[in-house]
Amino acid sequence: MATAAFFGIVLLDDTVGAVHYAGLMVAATLLVFLLSPSPKIALRSLGIAVIAVMVVFTTLNSMGSKSIRVGQFAPDFELKDLEGNPVRLSDFRGKTVVMNFWATWCRVCQAEMPHMEKLYRDQSDQDVVVLSVNATSQERSTDIVEKFVDNEGLSFPIVLDKSGDILKEYGVTAYPTTYIVDPFGNIRERHLGAISYESMKKAAKMADYDNP
């Protein structure tokens, strides 16, 4: 019944989205599992179906996100920091912004944070700023973010994306993801995965030097 219901929604509803497709795949998976003649075939079918669900969901989710390209103007946004103060990307116009998307549960992000802090401290007088966007919509609570920041002794601006809207707008699907935004608000570079202190420093300088 569940399979039939989701199938009907997918066929007839114009507002169908990734959640409906995922529901259809899950329902179909359970149906195949229950109708399989042997446990071995059932487990194999279940594994294939689970992989299919993941692929379909990831593909549809990526298709629904906006494409942010190097060279385009960085979309402005406003989020609140850990003290509840509003912070806008445009507040840093005139400076090179190393904008880092991260989460506390991301091991690579954890390893990268000392490099971000060092860059922020060393380059603060060079019109370079680190703007850290936490994927709060994927955290258990803001308290975890605050505890992590205190334990790591981070001093650069950290804002909370509680709705996940900014993650979607910037097409962030993996952590960490770092954008280098030049003083005029243009995206100069995009880095997926960890980026070292030296690489961040070089990218920030290039973004500044290339401007008139």
Accessible surface in RSA format (square Angstrom, percent):
REM  Atomic radii and reference values for relative SASA: ProtOr
REM  Chains: A
REM  Algorithm: Lee & Richards
REM  Probe-radius: 1.40
REM  Slices: 20
REM RES _ NUM      All-atoms   Total-Side   Main-Chain    Non-polar    All polar
REM                ABS   REL    ABS   REL    ABS   REL    ABS   REL    ABS   REL
RES MET A   1   209.66 108.6 162.40 107.5  47.27 112.5 127.04 108.0  82.62 109.5
RES ALA A   2    59.15  54.4  48.00  74.1  11.14  25.3  54.55  76.8   4.59  12.2
RES THR A   3    32.37  23.0  31.91  32.3   0.47   1.1  27.56  37.0   4.81   7.3
RES ALA A   4    70.89  65.2  54.07  83.4  16.81  38.2  61.82  87.1   9.07  24.0
RES ALA A   5    58.06  53.4  43.30  66.8  14.76  33.6  55.61  78.3   2.45   6.5
RES PHE A   6    61.30  30.7  61.29  38.0   0.01   0.0  61.29  37.2   0.01   0.0
RES PHE A   7   106.41  53.2 106.41  65.9   0.00   0.0 106.41  64.5   0.00   0.0
RES GLY A   8    23.44  28.9   0.00   N/A  23.44  28.9  23.02  63.2   0.42   0.9
RES ILE A   9    62.14  35.4  58.02  43.2   4.12   9.9  61.40  44.2   0.74   2.0
RES VAL A  10    28.63  18.8  16.78  15.2  11.85  28.5  16.78  14.6  11.85  32.1
RES LEU A  11   115.44  64.3  84.33  60.3  31.11  78.2  85.95  60.4  29.49  79.4
RES LEU A  12   153.29  85.4 125.58  89.8  27.70  69.6 129.27  90.8  24.01  64.6
RES ASP A  13    56.92  39.9  46.05  45.8  10.87  25.7  15.77  37.1  41.15  41.0
RES ASP A  14   146.49 102.6 110.97 110.5  35.52  84.0  37.35  87.9 109.15 108.9
RES THR A  15   110.12  78.3  87.23  88.4  22.89  54.6  81.66 109.7  28.46  43.0
RES VAL A  16    39.02  25.7  19.02  17.2  20.00  48.2  19.02  16.5  20.00  54.3
RES GLY A  17    29.32  36.2   0.00   N/A  29.32  36.2  29.32  80.5   0.00   0.0
RES ALA A  18    25.12  23.1  15.72  24.3   9.40  21.4  15.72  22.1   9.40  24.9
RES VAL A  19   112.36  73.9 110.67 100.2   1.69   4.1 111.51  96.9   0.85   2.3
RES HIS A  20    51.84  28.3  51.84  36.0   0.00   0.0  28.43  29.3  23.40  27.2
RES TYR A  21    73.06  34.1  73.04  41.6   0.02   0.0  40.29  30.3  32.77  40.4
RES ALA A  22    19.51  17.9  17.87  27.6   1.63   3.7  19.18  27.0   0.33   0.9
RES GLY A  23    15.02  18.5   0.00   N/A  15.02  18.5  13.92  38.2   1.10   2.5
RES LEU A  24    29.78  16.6  29.78  21.3   0.00   0.0  29.78  20.9   0.00   0.0
RES MET A  25    48.49  25.1  48.15  31.9   0.34   0.8  22.48  19.1  26.01  34.5
RES VAL A  26    76.29  50.2  75.38  68.2   0.91   2.2  76.29  66.3   0.00   0.0
RES ALA A  27     9.83   9.0   3.19   4.9   6.64  15.1   7.21  10.2   2.63   7.0
RES ALA A  28    32.37  29.8  31.88  49.2   0.48   1.1  32.32  45.5   0.04   0.1
RES THR A  29    10.95   7.8   8.42   8.5   2.53   6.0   8.81  11.8   2.15   3.2
RES LEU A  30   100.86  56.2 100.84  72.1   0.01   0.0 100.86  70.8   0.00   0.0
RES LEU A  31    81.01  45.1  78.73  56.3   2.28   5.7  80.50  56.5   0.52   1.4
RES VAL A  32    70.39  46.3  66.81  60.5   3.57   8.6  69.81  60.7   0.57   1.5
RES PHE A  33    76.81  38.4  70.37  43.6   6.44  16.8  70.47  42.7   6.34  18.1
RES LEU A  34   139.42  77.6 109.93  78.6  29.49  74.1 112.66  79.1  26.76  72.0
RES LEU A  35   131.92  73.5 105.65  75.6  26.26  66.0 108.98  76.5  22.94  61.7
RES SER A  36    24.34  20.6   1.43   1.9  22.91  52.8   4.50   9.6  19.85  27.8
RES PRO A  37   117.34  85.5  74.25  67.7  43.09 156.6  86.14  71.1  31.21 194.0
RES SER A  38    37.47  31.7  34.06  45.5   3.41   7.9  34.31  73.1   3.16   4.4
RES PRO A  39   108.99  79.4 102.03  93.0   6.96  25.3 108.51  89.6   0.48   3.0
RES LYS A  40   148.98  72.7 141.51  86.8   7.46  17.8  89.67  80.7  59.31  63.2
RES ILE A  41    79.09  45.0  79.09  58.9   0.00   0.0  79.09  57.0   0.00   0.0
RES ALA A  42     5.21   4.8   5.21   8.0   0.00   0.0   5.21   7.3   0.00   0.0
RES LEU A  43   113.46  63.2 105.30  75.3   8.16  20.5 105.53  74.1   7.92  21.3
RES ARG A  44   144.98  60.9 133.06  67.8  11.92  28.4  55.49  75.8  89.48  54.2
RES SER A  45    27.19  23.0  20.99  28.0   6.20  14.3   8.54  18.2  18.65  26.1
RES LEU A  46    56.43  31.4  55.71  39.9   0.72   1.8  56.34  39.6   0.10   0.3
RES GLY A  47    32.96  40.6   0.00   N/A  32.96  40.6  32.11  88.1   0.85   1.9
RES ILE A  48   112.46  64.0 110.20  82.1   2.27   5.5 110.74  79.7   1.72   4.7
RES ALA A  49    18.19  16.7  14.47  22.3   3.72   8.5  18.05  25.4   0.13   0.4
RES VAL A  50    71.30  46.9  70.23  63.6   1.08   2.6  71.30  62.0   0.00   0.0
RES ILE A  51   111.10  63.2 111.07  82.7   0.03   0.1 111.10  80.0   0.00   0.0
RES ALA A  52    32.29  29.7  25.58  39.5   6.71  15.3  32.07  45.2   0.22   0.6
RES VAL A  53    24.25  16.0  23.83  21.6   0.42   1.0  23.95  20.8   0.30   0.8
RES MET A  54   122.07  63.2 116.73  77.3   5.33  12.7 103.98  88.4  18.09  24.0
RES VAL A  55    88.08  58.0  83.52  75.6   4.56  11.0  87.91  76.4   0.17   0.4
RES VAL A  56    47.51  31.3  45.07  40.8   2.44   5.9  47.51  41.3   0.00   0.0
RES PHE A  57    86.80  43.4  86.22  53.4   0.58   1.5  86.73  52.6   0.07   0.2
RES THR A  58    84.17  59.9  81.12  82.2   3.05   7.3  60.82  81.7  23.35  35.3
RES THR A  59    68.11  48.4  63.19  64.1   4.93  11.7  51.33  68.9  16.78  25.4
RES LEU A  60    49.67  27.7  41.55  29.7   8.12  20.4  41.55  29.2   8.12  21.9
RES ASN A  61    74.76  51.6  68.43  66.1   6.33  15.2   4.16  10.0  70.59  68.2
RES SER A  62    51.97  43.9  41.75  55.7  10.22  23.5  30.64  65.3  21.33  29.9
RES MET A  63   142.63  73.9 107.88  71.4  34.75  82.7 105.23  89.5  37.41  49.6
RES GLY A  64    68.08  84.0   0.00   N/A  68.08  84.0  36.49 100.1  31.59  70.7
RES SER A  65    34.46  29.1  16.51  22.0  17.96  41.4  12.08  25.7  22.38  31.4
RES LYS A  66   133.86  65.3 123.37  75.7  10.49  25.0  86.66  78.0  47.21  50.3
RES SER A  67    77.79  65.7  55.72  74.4  22.07  50.8  43.27  92.1  34.53  48.4
RES ILE A  68    22.11  12.6   4.63   3.5  17.48  42.1   4.63   3.3  17.48  47.4
RES ARG A  69   151.02  63.4 147.13  75.0   3.88   9.2  60.67  82.9  90.35  54.8
RES VAL A  70    88.29  58.1  61.18  55.4  27.11  65.3  61.18  53.2  27.11  73.5
RES GLY A  71    55.90  68.9   0.00   N/A  55.90  68.9  30.44  83.5  25.46  57.0
RES GLN A  72    49.63  27.8  40.54  29.6   9.09  21.6  25.27  53.8  24.36  18.5
RES PHE A  73   104.16  52.1  93.28  57.8  10.88  28.3  93.28  56.6  10.88  31.2
RES ALA A  74     0.99   0.9   0.26   0.4   0.73   1.7   0.26   0.4   0.73   1.9
RES PRO A  75    27.88  20.3  19.10  17.4   8.78  31.9  27.88  23.0   0.00   0.0
RES ASP A  76    49.55  34.7  27.34  27.2  22.21  52.5  20.97  49.3  28.58  28.5
RES PHE A  77    11.84   5.9   3.21   2.0   8.63  22.5  11.84   7.2   0.00   0.0
RES GLU A  78    92.11  52.9  67.57  51.1  24.55  58.4  14.61  28.3  77.51  63.3
RES LEU A  79    23.46  13.1  19.19  13.7   4.27  10.7  23.46  16.5   0.00   0.0
RES LYS A  80   126.15  61.5 123.67  75.9   2.48   5.9  66.95  60.3  59.20  63.1
RES ASP A  81    24.35  17.1  21.57  21.5   2.78   6.6   6.29  14.8  18.06  18.0
RES LEU A  82    38.22  21.3  17.19  12.3  21.04  52.9  17.80  12.5  20.43  55.0
RES GLU A  83   136.37  78.3 100.80  76.3  35.57  84.7  57.47 111.2  78.89  64.4
RES GLY A  84    39.35  48.5   0.00   N/A  39.35  48.5  24.18  66.4  15.17  34.0
RES ASN A  85    78.29  54.0  77.92  75.3   0.37   0.9  17.01  40.9  61.28  59.2
RES PRO A  86    83.87  61.1  67.39  61.4  16.48  59.9  67.42  55.7  16.45 102.2
RES VAL A  87    19.76  13.0  19.49  17.6   0.28   0.7  19.60  17.0   0.16   0.4
RES ARG A  88    96.76  40.6  96.74  49.3   0.02   0.0  29.14  39.8  67.61  41.0
RES LEU A  89     6.18   3.4   4.11   2.9   2.06   5.2   4.11   2.9   2.06   5.6
RES SER A  90    35.33  29.9  24.85  33.2  10.48  24.1  16.78  35.7  18.55  26.0
RES ASP A  91    89.90  63.0  53.43  53.2  36.47  86.2  25.28  59.5  64.62  64.4
RES PHE A  92    30.27  15.1  27.80  17.2   2.46   6.4  29.95  18.2   0.31   0.9
RES ARG A  93   105.95  44.5  79.86  40.7  26.10  62.1  43.91  60.0  62.04  37.6
RES GLY A  94    46.19  57.0   0.00   N/A  46.19  57.0  30.24  83.0  15.95  35.7
RES LYS A  95    84.57  41.3  83.94  51.5   0.63   1.5  34.69  31.2  49.88  53.1
RES THR A  96     1.25   0.9   1.20   1.2   0.05   0.1   0.00   0.0   1.25   1.9
RES VAL A  97     3.29   2.2   3.29   3.0   0.00   0.0   3.29   2.9   0.00   0.0
RES VAL A  98     0.00   0.0   0.00   0.0   0.00   0.0   0.00   0.0   0.00   0.0
RES MET A  99     0.00   0.0   0.00   0.0   0.00   0.0   0.00   0.0   0.00   0.0
RES ASN A 100     0.86   0.6   0.86   0.8   0.00   0.0   0.65   1.6   0.20   0.2
RES PHE A 101     0.00   0.0   0.00   0.0   0.00   0.0   0.00   0.0   0.00   0.0
RES TRP A 102     0.13   0.1   0.13   0.1   0.00   0.0   0.13   0.1   0.00   0.0
RES ALA A 103     0.16   0.1   0.00   0.0   0.16   0.4   0.00   0.0   0.16   0.4
RES THR A 104    11.44   8.1   8.17   8.3   3.27   7.8   4.72   6.3   6.72  10.2
RES TRP A 105   132.15  53.0 109.89  53.2  22.26  52.3 116.96  62.4  15.19  24.6
RES CYS A 106    10.96   8.3   7.06   7.9   3.90   9.2   4.50  11.4   6.46   7.0
RES ARG A 107   190.66  80.1 180.82  92.2   9.84  23.4  58.60  80.1 132.06  80.0
RES VAL A 108    69.26  45.6  66.11  59.8   3.15   7.6  69.19  60.1   0.06   0.2
RES CYS A 109     0.01   0.0   0.01   0.0   0.00   0.0   0.01   0.0   0.00   0.0
RES GLN A 110    60.54  33.9  53.79  39.3   6.76  16.1  14.23  30.3  46.31  35.1
RES ALA A 111    68.55  63.0  49.87  77.0  18.69  42.5  61.41  86.5   7.14  18.9
RES GLU A 112     2.48   1.4   0.30   0.2   2.18   5.2   2.41   4.7   0.08   0.1
RES MET A 113     0.38   0.2   0.38   0.3   0.00   0.0   0.37   0.3   0.01   0.0
RES PRO A 114    73.74  53.7  62.41  56.9  11.33  41.2  68.66  56.7   5.08  31.6
RES HIS A 115    70.36  38.5  68.95  47.9   1.41   3.6  40.23  41.5  30.13  35.1
RES MET A 116     0.61   0.3   0.61   0.4   0.00   0.0   0.61   0.5   0.00   0.0
RES GLU A 117    17.62  10.1  17.62  13.3   0.00   0.0  17.62  34.1   0.00   0.0
RES LYS A 118   101.12  49.3  96.49  59.2   4.63  11.0  61.56  55.4  39.57  42.1
RES LEU A 119     0.00   0.0   0.00   0.0   0.00   0.0   0.00   0.0   0.00   0.0
RES TYR A 120    50.73  23.7  50.58  28.8   0.14   0.4  15.83  11.9  34.90  43.0
RES ARG A 121   146.00  61.3 123.40  62.9  22.60  53.8  47.06  64.3  98.95  60.0
RES ASP A 122    62.13  43.5  41.51  41.3  20.63  48.8  17.21  40.5  44.92  44.8
RES GLN A 123    11.90   6.7  11.90   8.7   0.00   0.0   0.00   0.0  11.90   9.0
RES SER A 124    63.70  53.8  44.54  59.4  19.17  44.2  24.93  53.1  38.78  54.3
RES ASP A 125   114.45  80.2  79.33  79.0  35.12  83.0  48.21 113.5  66.24  66.1
RES GLN A 126   104.34  58.3  89.17  65.2  15.16  36.1  20.04  42.6  84.30  63.9
RES ASP A 127    82.47  57.8  80.93  80.6   1.53   3.6  12.02  28.3  70.45  70.3
RES VAL A 128     9.34   6.1   6.39   5.8   2.95   7.1   6.39   5.6   2.95   8.0
RES VAL A 129     9.48   6.2   9.46   8.6   0.02   0.1   9.48   8.2   0.00   0.0
RES VAL A 130     0.18   0.1   0.18   0.2   0.00   0.0   0.18   0.2   0.00   0.0
RES LEU A 131     0.17   0.1   0.17   0.1   0.00   0.0   0.17   0.1   0.00   0.0
RES SER A 132     0.45   0.4   0.45   0.6   0.00   0.0   0.45   1.0   0.00   0.0
RES VAL A 133     0.00   0.0   0.00   0.0   0.00   0.0   0.00   0.0   0.00   0.0
RES ASN A 134     0.00   0.0   0.00   0.0   0.00   0.0   0.00   0.0   0.00   0.0
RES ALA A 135     0.00   0.0   0.00   0.0   0.00   0.0   0.00   0.0   0.00   0.0
RES THR A 136    12.16   8.6   5.55   5.6   6.60  15.7   5.55   7.5   6.60  10.0
RES SER A 137    54.20  45.8  17.94  23.9  36.27  83.5  21.10  44.9  33.10  46.4
RES GLN A 138    88.89  49.7  65.11  47.6  23.78  56.6  34.01  72.4  54.88  41.6
RES GLU A 139    21.09  12.1   1.92   1.5  19.17  45.6   1.66   3.2  19.43  15.9
RES ARG A 140   217.49  91.3 179.21  91.4  38.28  91.2  80.62 110.2 136.87  83.0
RES SER A 141    47.21  39.9  36.51  48.7  10.70  24.6  40.39  86.0   6.82   9.5
RES THR A 142    39.80  28.3  37.67  38.2   2.12   5.1  14.57  19.6  25.23  38.1
RES ASP A 143    97.36  68.2  93.69  93.2   3.68   8.7  28.32  66.6  69.05  68.9
RES ILE A 144    49.92  28.4  46.99  35.0   2.92   7.0  49.02  35.3   0.90   2.5
RES VAL A 145     0.00   0.0   0.00   0.0   0.00   0.0   0.00   0.0   0.00   0.0
RES GLU A 146    66.04  37.9  65.41  49.5   0.63   1.5  16.85  32.6  49.19  40.2
RES LYS A 147   139.90  68.3 134.69  82.6   5.21  12.4  81.63  73.5  58.28  62.1
RES PHE A 148    26.52  13.3  23.09  14.3   3.43   8.9  26.14  15.8   0.38   1.1
RES VAL A 149    11.71   7.7  11.17  10.1   0.53   1.3  11.17   9.7   0.53   1.4
RES ASP A 150   112.42  78.7  87.98  87.6  24.44  57.8  29.76  70.0  82.66  82.4
RES ASN A 151   109.66  75.6  71.97  69.6  37.68  90.7  25.18  60.6  84.47  81.6
RES GLU A 152    76.39  43.9  51.65  39.1  24.73  58.9   4.29   8.3  72.09  58.9
RES GLY A 153    42.64  52.6   0.00   N/A  42.64  52.6  35.30  96.9   7.34  16.4
RES LEU A 154    18.65  10.4   1.52   1.1  17.13  43.1   1.63   1.1  17.02  45.8
RES SER A 155    59.70  50.4  31.95  42.6  27.75  63.9  38.20  81.4  21.50  30.1
RES PHE A 156     7.31   3.7   0.47   0.3   6.84  17.8   0.54   0.3   6.77  19.4
RES PRO A 157    35.31  25.7  23.57  21.5  11.74  42.7  35.12  29.0   0.19   1.2
RES ILE A 158     7.28   4.1   3.34   2.5   3.94   9.5   3.34   2.4   3.94  10.7
RES VAL A 159     0.31   0.2   0.31   0.3   0.00   0.0   0.31   0.3   0.00   0.0
RES LEU A 160    13.24   7.4   8.88   6.3   4.36  11.0   8.88   6.2   4.36  11.7
RES ASP A 161     0.08   0.1   0.08   0.1   0.00   0.0   0.00   0.0   0.08   0.1
RES LYS A 162   132.40  64.6 114.29  70.1  18.12  43.1  61.89  55.7  70.51  75.1
RES SER A 163    74.72  63.1  44.15  58.9  30.58  70.4  45.42  96.7  29.31  41.1
RES GLY A 164     5.13   6.3   0.00   N/A   5.13   6.3   4.63  12.7   0.50   1.1
RES ASP A 165    83.22  58.3  78.55  78.2   4.67  11.0  24.56  57.8  58.67  58.5
RES ILE A 166    15.71   8.9  15.71  11.7   0.00   0.0  15.71  11.3   0.00   0.0
RES LEU A 167     7.45   4.1   7.40   5.3   0.05   0.1   7.44   5.2   0.01   0.0
RES LYS A 168   132.64  64.7 128.42  78.8   4.22  10.1  79.47  71.5  53.18  56.6
RES GLU A 169    42.60  24.5  39.72  30.0   2.88   6.9  10.90  21.1  31.70  25.9
RES TYR A 170     0.91   0.4   0.00   0.0   0.91   2.4   0.00   0.0   0.91   1.1
RES GLY A 171    13.15  16.2   0.00   N/A  13.15  16.2   7.13  19.6   6.02  13.5
RES VAL A 172    13.16   8.7   0.00   0.0  13.16  31.7   0.03   0.0  13.13  35.6
RES THR A 173    91.62  65.2  54.90  55.7  36.72  87.5  35.41  47.6  56.21  85.0
RES ALA A 174    51.13  47.0  45.79  70.7   5.34  12.2  50.63  71.3   0.50   1.3
RES TYR A 175    37.07  17.3  14.75   8.4  22.32  58.1  13.66  10.3  23.41  28.9
RES PRO A 176     0.31   0.2   0.13   0.1   0.19   0.7   0.13   0.1   0.19   1.2
RES THR A 177     0.13   0.1   0.13   0.1   0.00   0.0   0.00   0.0   0.13   0.2
RES THR A 178     0.00   0.0   0.00   0.0   0.00   0.0   0.00   0.0   0.00   0.0
RES TYR A 179     0.88   0.4   0.88   0.5   0.00   0.0   0.42   0.3   0.46   0.6
RES ILE A 180     0.12   0.1   0.12   0.1   0.00   0.0   0.12   0.1   0.00   0.0
RES VAL A 181     3.03   2.0   3.03   2.7   0.00   0.0   3.03   2.6   0.00   0.0
RES ASP A 182     2.51   1.8   0.56   0.6   1.94   4.6   0.00   0.0   2.51   2.5
RES PRO A 183    17.92  13.1  15.30  14.0   2.61   9.5  15.33  12.7   2.59  16.1
RES PHE A 184   106.05  53.1  95.48  59.1  10.57  27.5  97.39  59.0   8.65  24.8
RES GLY A 185     2.73   3.4   0.00   N/A   2.73   3.4   2.73   7.5   0.00   0.0
RES ASN A 186    46.24  31.9  46.24  44.7   0.00   0.0   4.80  11.6  41.44  40.0
RES ILE A 187     0.31   0.2   0.31   0.2   0.00   0.0   0.31   0.2   0.00   0.0
RES ARG A 188    67.46  28.3  57.46  29.3  10.00  23.8   9.17  12.5  58.29  35.3
RES GLU A 189    54.08  31.0  52.32  39.6   1.76   4.2  23.80  46.0  30.28  24.7
RES ARG A 190    89.89  37.7  62.59  31.9  27.30  65.0  15.79  21.6  74.11  44.9
RES HIS A 191    50.18  27.4  46.95  32.6   3.24   8.3  31.49  32.5  18.69  21.8
RES LEU A 192   113.32  63.1  82.12  58.8  31.20  78.4  82.43  57.9  30.89  83.1
RES GLY A 193    26.36  32.5   0.00   N/A  26.36  32.5  23.27  63.8   3.10   6.9
RES ALA A 194    65.55  60.3  34.74  53.6  30.80  70.1  34.88  49.1  30.67  81.2
RES ILE A 195     9.07   5.2   3.06   2.3   6.01  14.5   8.15   5.9   0.91   2.5
RES SER A 196    52.33  44.2  44.06  58.8   8.27  19.1  39.44  84.0  12.89  18.1
RES TYR A 197    23.03  10.8  22.75  12.9   0.28   0.7  16.81  12.6   6.23   7.7
RES GLU A 198   114.89  66.0 111.68  84.5   3.21   7.6  60.03 116.1  54.86  44.8
RES SER A 199    49.53  41.9  42.95  57.3   6.58  15.2  15.47  32.9  34.06  47.7
RES MET A 200     0.00   0.0   0.00   0.0   0.00   0.0   0.00   0.0   0.00   0.0
RES LYS A 201    55.51  27.1  55.11  33.8   0.40   1.0  10.24   9.2  45.28  48.2
RES LYS A 202   145.70  71.1 140.97  86.5   4.73  11.3  88.03  79.2  57.67  61.4
RES ALA A 203     4.76   4.4   2.33   3.6   2.43   5.5   4.04   5.7   0.72   1.9
RES ALA A 204     0.98   0.9   0.88   1.4   0.10   0.2   0.88   1.2   0.10   0.3
RES LYS A 205    82.31  40.2  79.95  49.1   2.36   5.6  41.97  37.8  40.34  43.0
RES MET A 206    88.35  45.8  88.33  58.5   0.02   0.0  64.66  55.0  23.69  31.4
RES ALA A 207     2.41   2.2   0.28   0.4   2.14   4.9   1.93   2.7   0.48   1.3
RES ASP A 208    68.13  47.7  61.51  61.2   6.63  15.7   7.84  18.5  60.29  60.1
RES TYR A 209   155.23  72.5 128.00  72.8  27.23  70.9  98.67  74.1  56.56  69.7
RES ASP A 210    79.75  55.9  47.24  47.0  32.51  76.9  14.68  34.5  65.07  64.9
RES ASN A 211    27.50  19.0  11.66  11.3  15.84  38.2   5.30  12.8  22.21  21.5
RES PRO A 212   157.25 114.6  92.29  84.1  64.96 236.1 134.69 111.2  22.55 140.2
END  Absolute sums over single chains surface
CHAIN  1 A    11873.1       9616.7       2256.4       7274.9       4598.2
END  Absolute sums over all chains
TOTAL         11873.1       9616.7       2256.4       7274.9       4598.2
